[in-house]
Amino acid sequence: MLSNLTTRVLLALSLALIAFSAPLQAQTLNVEFDGSLSMCSDTSLNGPVGFSFAAVGETSGADTIITVDLGSQFGSFSVPIPTSEIEAFTSSLAASGGTQTVPIGPLSLDDGSGCYLDGTLTLSVDGGSPGTLSVEAPGNLATSLSTLTTGTRADLLTISNRIKGAFSGRTSGLFSSSNGMTVSGMSAGNGDALRIGAWAAYSYTDTRNDFVTTAFDSNRHSVLFGVDAMHGDNLLMGVALGLDRTDVRTRFNAGEQGVTGMTIAPYIGVLFSDWLTMDATFGYGDAQTDQFRTTAGGARINSDVESSRVFGSVNATATHAIDRLLLSARTGALYATQKDDSFIESNGTVIPERRTNLGRFLLGGELAYAAGNWEPFVGGTYQYDFTRTETVFAPGVAQPRNDDADLLFAVGLRYYGDDGLSGAIEYNKLIGRRNLDEDTISANVRWTF
């Protein structure tokens, strides 16, 4: 009786799996059940019960044949499941980090025993070649952290450079006739009038990730426009508005993404002394992602994702001039969080809401030379992530390294004109993240009224 009941219980559990199906490419689906039997005719069967078995799927035409092996005591049996239904499970499993729990019951076994089964299935995947699990994952599950990091860093760096430019002549003691927001004929201490500045900046970032389960290539175009006002000689207040577009080729799932976003960010800069400034920025942005992925069977699965992000930073910069050599050191911190709304893929898969966080300390320095109206410079910033939402895949699948530190190298040229016009061009190289390369080129122009 017990052996017959056990067989029927496992058969009932396997049939329940049809609603969730199983992974492709001959991966092993591990299934464990913890629960209880109740109301059995043979009351000795009432009470806790647990089972485990493995299901291996092999694609055959339009179906995937799930073979359930119950062990030598009970043998095995096969269940055909339409391949199109399988992708819902694999995507959900990837979205939840490789493990999914499914409530079962109360389920009548209907074998004359009167038993009811009630409990929870735990499903996980292992085996298969690296990247097999992520092949069935939507692209944003692997790229959200990169999108958040790259966008936030580029926006904050542009704004911070704007503030630094506004105070440049005051902290170094070197004035051209239009250094930062200093207008012709002014020097530090006599600029009591409210002075307005407008600026525009463009940046292009190329990012390449070559890790097998997260491989992607992306390029981001961003434009920021800003207006600010200098109060006296030591307080700058402004706001920036940005538009950006990121195109991503998600190689790990043979897909693509198009991300269109906007950002608004008020900022403030304060000159505390002739060598020390501080700046703070707070920003909000939202984005729309259109993406698709290609399944192992060649089906194209489309989806749209709406996202929002909030970010902020605080920095302190110290500057010292030796003849025409300008030395500066900078330290600060930033925090950003992005929320990807839940969405439904074109095959009916429901992907839950997801939040990605980034907290980072910054420590850097710069060496510049004041040559008339021109200022070439070189610098570097050490970036340490004190908190970050990591990308994690199921057991048995290759895991990303998730490095927590890097160095951002910078080289560029600034120009301070004689008519209120100034600008800069800069190249940045990210160094020290395994499997990740990133290069950025940016330019800005400023006009002081």
C-alpha positions in Angstrom: 0.0 0.0 0.0 2.7 2.4 0.9 4.8 1.7 -2.2 1.6 2.2 -4.4 0.8 5.4 -2.6 4.3 6.8 -3.0 4.2 6.1 -6.7 0.9 7.9 -7.0 2.1 10.8 -5.0 5.1 11.2 -7.2 3.0 10.9 -10.3 0.7 13.6 -9.1 3.7 15.9 -8.4 5.1 15.3 -11.9 1.8 16.1 -13.5 1.7 19.3 -11.5 5.0 20.2 -13.1 3.4 20.3 -16.5 1.9 23.8 -15.7 5.5 25.0 -15.0 7.2 22.7 -17.5 11.0 22.2 -17.4 14.3 23.6 -18.8 15.6 22.8 -22.3 19.0 21.5 -23.5 19.1 18.4 -21.3 19.5 20.3 -18.0 18.6 18.5 -14.8 15.6 19.8 -13.0 15.8 19.1 -9.3 12.5 18.7 -7.5 11.9 18.4 -3.8 8.6 18.1 -2.0 8.0 18.8 1.7 4.5 18.5 3.0 2.1 16.1 4.6 -0.6 13.5 4.0 -4.0 13.8 5.7 -7.4 12.1 5.8 -5.9 8.7 4.7 -8.1 5.6 5.2 -5.0 4.0 6.7 -4.4 6.6 9.4 -0.8 5.3 9.8 -0.1 7.2 6.5 -1.1 10.5 7.9 1.7 13.0 8.7 4.8 14.6 7.3 6.1 13.3 3.9 9.0 14.3 1.6 10.1 13.2 -1.8 12.8 14.2 -4.3 13.5 13.2 -7.9 15.2 14.5 -11.0 13.6 15.3 -14.4 15.6 15.5 -17.6 14.2 17.2 -20.7 15.1 16.4 -24.3 13.6 18.4 -27.2 11.8 16.3 -29.8 10.0 18.3 -32.4 7.4 20.6 -30.9 7.5 18.7 -27.6 10.0 18.3 -24.8 10.0 14.8 -23.3 10.3 15.0 -19.5 11.6 11.7 -18.1 10.9 11.4 -14.4 13.3 8.9 -12.7 11.9 7.7 -9.3 14.9 5.5 -8.6 15.3 1.7 -8.9 12.5 1.0 -6.5 9.7 2.6 -8.6 11.2 2.9 -12.1 10.6 5.9 -14.4 8.1 7.3 -16.8 8.0 10.1 -19.5 5.7 13.0 -20.0 5.6 15.1 -23.2 5.3 18.9 -22.7 5.0 21.4 -25.6 8.3 23.2 -26.0 6.5 26.6 -26.3 5.3 26.2 -22.7 8.7 25.4 -21.3 10.1 28.9 -21.7 7.7 30.3 -19.0 9.4 28.2 -16.4 13.0 28.8 -17.4 12.5 32.6 -17.6 10.7 32.6 -14.2 13.5 30.4 -12.7 16.2 32.8 -14.1 14.3 35.8 -12.7 14.1 34.4 -9.2 17.8 33.5 -9.1 17.6 29.9 -10.1 15.1 28.5 -7.5 11.3 28.5 -7.5 8.8 27.3 -5.0 5.4 26.1 -6.0 2.5 25.4 -3.5 0.8 22.0 -4.1 -2.6 21.0 -2.7 -4.6 20.1 -0.9 -4.5 17.5 -3.7 -6.7 14.4 -3.6 -4.8 11.3 -4.7 -8.0 9.6 -5.7 -6.6 6.1 -5.3 -9.1 4.8 -2.8 -6.8 5.7 0.1 -8.7 9.0 0.8 -5.4 10.7 1.2 -4.9 14.4 0.6 -1.5 15.9 -0.2 -0.5 19.4 0.9 2.9 21.1 0.8 5.5 22.9 -1.3 7.6 22.0 -4.3 11.1 23.5 -4.6 12.5 23.5 -8.1 16.1 24.3 -9.1 18.4 23.7 -12.1 21.9 22.5 -12.4 24.0 20.8 -15.0 24.2 21.8 -18.6 26.8 24.0 -20.3 27.6 27.5 -18.8 25.0 30.0 -19.8 22.3 27.5 -20.5 20.0 28.9 -17.9 20.6 32.5 -18.8 19.8 31.8 -22.5 16.1 31.8 -21.4 16.4 35.0 -19.3 15.2 38.4 -20.5 18.1 40.8 -21.2 17.4 43.3 -18.5 18.0 40.7 -15.8 21.7 40.8 -16.8 22.1 44.4 -17.9 20.2 46.5 -15.3 23.3 47.0 -13.1 25.4 48.1 -16.0 22.7 50.4 -17.3 22.3 52.0 -13.8 26.1 52.3 -13.2 27.0 53.7 -16.6 24.2 56.2 -16.7 24.6 57.4 -13.1 28.4 57.7 -13.4 28.2 59.6 -16.7 25.6 62.1 -15.5 27.2 62.8 -12.2 30.7 63.2 -13.7 29.4 65.7 -16.2 27.6 67.8 -13.5 30.6 67.6 -11.1 32.9 68.8 -13.9 30.6 71.7 -14.5 30.8 72.8 -10.9 34.5 72.4 -10.9 34.8 74.6 -13.9 32.7 77.3 -12.3 35.1 77.5 -9.4 38.3 76.8 -11.2 39.8 80.2 -11.2 39.0 80.9 -7.6 40.5 77.7 -6.1 43.7 77.8 -8.2 44.4 81.5 -8.0 45.0 81.4 -11.8 42.5 83.6 -13.8 42.1 83.9 -17.5 39.7 86.6 -18.5 37.0 84.0 -18.5 37.8 81.1 -16.2 34.8 79.1 -15.3 32.1 81.6 -14.5 34.5 84.5 -13.9 33.7 87.2 -16.4 36.2 89.7 -17.8 37.4 92.2 -15.3 36.3 90.2 -12.2 38.4 88.5 -9.6 37.6 86.5 -6.5 35.8 88.5 -3.9 34.2 91.2 -6.1 31.6 89.2 -8.0 28.5 90.2 -6.0 26.2 90.3 -9.0 24.0 87.2 -9.8 25.6 85.6 -12.9 23.8 83.1 -15.1 25.5 80.3 -17.0 24.1 77.8 -19.5 25.8 74.7 -20.7 25.4 71.6 -22.8 27.3 68.3 -22.8 27.4 65.1 -24.9 28.9 61.8 -24.0 29.3 58.4 -25.7 30.0 55.2 -23.8 31.0 51.9 -25.2 30.6 48.9 -22.9 31.7 45.3 -23.5 31.0 42.3 -21.2 32.5 39.0 -22.3 31.4 36.7 -19.5 29.6 33.7 -20.9 26.3 34.0 -18.9 26.1 37.8 -19.1 27.8 38.7 -22.4 26.6 41.9 -24.0 27.8 44.9 -26.0 26.3 48.3 -25.5 26.7 51.9 -26.6 25.1 54.9 -24.8 24.5 58.4 -26.2 23.6 61.1 -23.7 22.9 64.8 -23.9 22.7 67.0 -20.9 21.6 70.6 -20.8 21.9 72.8 -17.7 21.4 76.3 -16.4 22.9 77.6 -13.2 23.5 80.8 -11.3 26.5 82.0 -9.2 25.5 83.8 -6.0 28.4 86.0 -5.0 31.7 84.1 -5.4 31.0 81.0 -3.4 27.6 79.5 -4.1 26.5 77.9 -7.4 23.0 76.5 -7.9 21.6 74.9 -11.0 19.6 72.1 -12.7 20.4 69.7 -15.5 18.0 68.0 -17.9 19.2 64.9 -19.8 18.1 62.6 -22.6 19.9 59.3 -23.4 19.7 56.3 -25.7 21.4 52.9 -25.1 21.5 50.1 -27.6 22.5 46.7 -26.3 23.2 43.4 -28.1 22.7 40.7 -25.4 24.9 38.0 -26.8 24.1 35.5 -24.0 20.4 35.2 -25.1 20.8 36.2 -28.8 18.8 39.3 -28.1 18.8 43.1 -28.3 17.7 46.0 -26.1 16.8 49.6 -26.9 16.7 51.8 -23.8 15.4 55.4 -24.0 15.6 57.6 -20.9 15.4 61.1 -19.4 16.9 62.6 -16.3 16.4 65.8 -14.2 19.0 66.6 -11.6 19.3 69.8 -9.5 22.8 70.5 -8.1 24.7 72.8 -5.8 28.3 73.8 -5.4 29.9 75.7 -2.5 33.3 77.3 -2.3 34.5 77.1 1.4 37.9 78.5 1.0 40.5 79.3 -1.7 41.3 75.6 -1.9 38.2 73.6 -0.9 34.9 73.1 -2.7 32.0 70.8 -2.2 29.2 69.7 -4.5 26.0 67.7 -4.2 23.6 66.4 -6.8 20.2 64.7 -6.6 18.6 63.2 -9.7 15.6 61.3 -10.9 15.2 59.5 -14.2 12.9 57.1 -16.0 13.5 54.8 -19.0 11.6 52.6 -21.5 13.3 49.4 -22.6 12.2 47.5 -25.7 13.9 44.1 -25.9 13.7 40.6 -27.3 15.5 37.3 -26.8 15.8 34.2 -29.0 15.1 30.8 -27.5 17.0 27.6 -28.2 14.3 26.6 -30.6 14.6 29.9 -32.6 11.5 31.6 -31.2 11.7 35.4 -30.7 10.3 36.6 -27.3 9.5 40.3 -27.0 8.9 42.5 -24.0 8.8 46.1 -22.8 10.1 47.2 -19.4 9.5 50.6 -17.7 12.2 51.7 -15.2 12.8 54.5 -12.8 16.0 55.5 -10.9 16.9 57.9 -8.1 20.5 58.9 -7.5 22.6 61.3 -5.5 26.2 62.2 -4.7 28.3 64.4 -2.5 31.9 65.3 -3.2 34.7 67.4 -1.8 37.5 68.8 -4.0 40.8 70.3 -2.9 42.9 72.3 -5.3 46.5 73.6 -5.1 48.5 75.6 -7.6 52.3 75.4 -8.0 53.3 78.0 -10.6 51.0 77.0 -13.5 50.7 73.4 -12.4 47.3 72.6 -10.9 46.9 69.7 -8.5 43.5 68.6 -7.2 42.2 65.7 -5.1 38.6 64.6 -4.9 36.7 62.3 -2.6 33.0 61.5 -2.4 30.2 59.0 -2.5 27.2 58.2 -4.6 24.1 56.0 -4.2 21.6 55.0 -6.9 18.6 52.7 -7.0 16.7 51.5 -10.1 13.3 49.9 -10.1 12.3 47.7 -13.1 8.5 47.3 -13.1 7.0 43.8 -13.6 6.2 42.9 -17.2 4.9 40.1 -19.3 6.8 38.7 -22.2 5.1 37.9 -25.5 5.0 34.2 -24.6 3.0 35.0 -21.4 5.9 34.8 -19.0 5.4 37.1 -16.0 8.7 38.7 -14.8 8.3 40.2 -11.3 9.4 43.7 -10.3 13.1 44.0 -9.7 15.2 46.5 -7.8 18.9 47.2 -8.5 21.1 49.2 -6.0 24.5 50.7 -6.2 26.5 52.5 -3.5 30.0 53.7 -4.3 33.0 55.5 -2.6 35.2 57.7 -4.8 38.8 58.8 -4.3 40.8 60.5 -7.1 43.2 63.1 -8.2 44.1 65.3 -11.2 47.1 67.0 -12.6 46.5 69.9 -15.0 48.6 72.7 -16.6 47.3 76.2 -17.2 48.7 77.3 -20.6 47.0 80.6 -21.4 43.3 79.8 -22.2 44.1 76.0 -22.5 44.3 73.5 -19.7 45.4 69.9 -20.5 44.8 67.5 -17.7 45.2 63.8 -16.7 43.7 62.0 -13.7 42.3 58.9 -12.1 39.6 57.9 -9.7 39.5 54.8 -7.5 35.9 53.5 -7.2 34.8 51.1 -4.6 31.3 49.6 -4.4 30.3 49.3 -0.8 26.9 47.9 -1.8 25.7 46.5 -5.1 22.9 44.2 -6.4 24.9 41.3 -7.8 24.0 39.1 -10.8 23.6 35.5 -9.6 22.6 32.4 -11.6 21.4 29.0 -10.5 23.8 26.4 -9.0 25.8 24.7 -11.7 25.8 27.7 -14.0 28.9 29.9 -14.4 28.7 32.8 -12.0 29.9 36.4 -12.8 32.9 37.7 -10.8 31.0 40.7 -9.5 34.1 42.8 -8.9 33.7 45.6 -6.3 36.4 48.0 -7.3 38.0 49.7 -10.4 40.0 52.7 -11.6 38.6 55.3 -13.9 41.4 56.9 -15.9 40.8 60.4 -17.4 42.7 62.6 -19.9 41.4 65.7 -21.6 41.7 69.4 -22.5 39.8 72.4 -21.2 39.4 75.8 -22.8 38.5 79.1 -21.1 37.8 81.8 -23.7 37.9 85.6 -23.5 34.2 86.1 -24.2 32.4 84.0 -21.6 32.7 80.8 -23.7 34.4 77.8 -22.3 34.4 74.0 -22.9 36.2 70.7 -22.5 36.7 67.3 -24.1 37.6 64.3 -22.1 38.3 60.6 -22.5 37.7 58.0 -19.7 38.8 54.4 -19.5 37.6 51.9 -17.0 40.3 49.6 -15.6 40.2 46.7 -13.2 36.8 45.0 -13.8 37.3 41.4 -15.0 35.2 40.6 -18.1 34.1 44.3 -18.4 35.6 47.0 -20.6 34.2 50.5 -20.8 35.3 53.6 -22.7 33.7 57.1 -22.7 34.3 60.2 -24.6 32.6 63.4 -23.6 32.5 67.1 -24.6 30.8 70.1 -23.1 30.4 73.8 -23.8 29.5 76.6 -21.4 28.4 80.2 -21.8 28.4 82.8 -19.1 26.0 85.7 -19.5 
